């Protein structure tokens, strides 16, 4: 009887939660449009993107925007709500 071949372990890195994260929201100026809509996160360890919860002030509809660039600590990851919309919360997403 032949034994099955051993299963190879995955070479993909496991996602670990970044630690020591600081988040903040900034004002954005786009021409004459000025709104509180840029989310930032900086962590002391890990690799991460930023995720922000935004809200359309006119309709009240909320939505989520993920940053497109993953960074390594201690760099800052940032993304912006759609024009004129307000950022409500910011968090780091492990990569």
C-alpha positions in Angstrom: 0.0 0.0 0.0 1.4 3.4 -1.0 1.4 6.2 1.5 -0.1 9.5 0.3 2.5 12.3 -0.3 2.8 14.8 2.5 0.9 18.0 2.1 3.1 20.9 1.4 2.7 23.8 3.8 1.5 27.1 2.3 4.1 29.6 1.4 1.7 32.4 1.8 2.4 34.6 4.8 -0.3 34.7 7.4 -2.0 38.0 8.0 -1.2 39.3 11.4 -3.1 42.1 13.1 -1.0 45.3 13.1 -0.3 46.7 16.5 0.2 50.1 18.0 -2.1 51.8 15.5 -3.0 55.4 15.5 -5.9 56.7 13.3 -7.0 60.2 12.4 -9.2 62.0 9.9 -8.2 65.1 7.9 -9.9 67.8 6.0 -9.6 67.6 2.2 -9.5 70.6 -0.2 -10.6 69.9 -3.8 -11.0 73.2 -5.6 -13.7 75.0 -3.7 -14.9 71.8 -2.1 -13.6 71.4 1.5 -14.7 68.3 3.5 -13.6 66.1 6.5 -13.0 63.0 4.4 -9.4 61.6 4.5 -8.7 58.7 6.7 -5.1 57.8 7.9 -3.6 55.0 9.9 -0.1 54.4 11.2 0.9 51.3 13.1 4.1 50.3 14.9 4.2 46.8 13.5 2.8 44.8 10.5 1.7 45.4 6.9 -1.7 47.1 6.4 -4.1 49.1 4.3 -6.5 51.7 5.6 -10.3 51.2 5.7 -12.6 54.1 6.3 -16.4 54.3 6.9 -17.8 57.3 5.0 -21.2 58.9 4.9 -22.9 60.9 2.2 -24.1 64.0 4.0 -27.0 64.7 1.6 -28.5 61.2 1.5 -27.2 59.8 4.8 -26.0 56.6 3.1 -22.9 55.1 4.5 -20.2 53.1 2.6 -16.7 51.8 3.1 -13.6 52.7 1.2 -10.4 50.6 1.3 -7.0 52.1 0.5 -5.3 50.7 -2.6 -1.7 50.7 -1.2 -0.5 48.3 1.5 2.3 49.8 3.6 4.7 48.4 6.2 5.0 49.9 9.7 5.7 52.7 10.5 4.4 54.2 7.3 1.0 55.9 7.0 -1.7 54.4 4.9 -4.3 56.8 3.6 -7.5 57.0 1.5 -10.3 59.5 0.9 -14.1 59.3 0.8 -15.9 60.3 -2.3 -15.8 64.0 -3.0 -17.8 66.0 -0.4 -18.5 63.0 1.9 -17.5 62.7 5.5 -15.2 60.0 7.1 -16.6 58.6 10.3 -14.2 55.8 11.4 -10.8 54.6 10.4 -9.0 51.3 10.9 -6.1 49.2 9.8 -6.7 46.1 7.6 -3.9 43.5 7.8 -2.3 42.5 4.5 
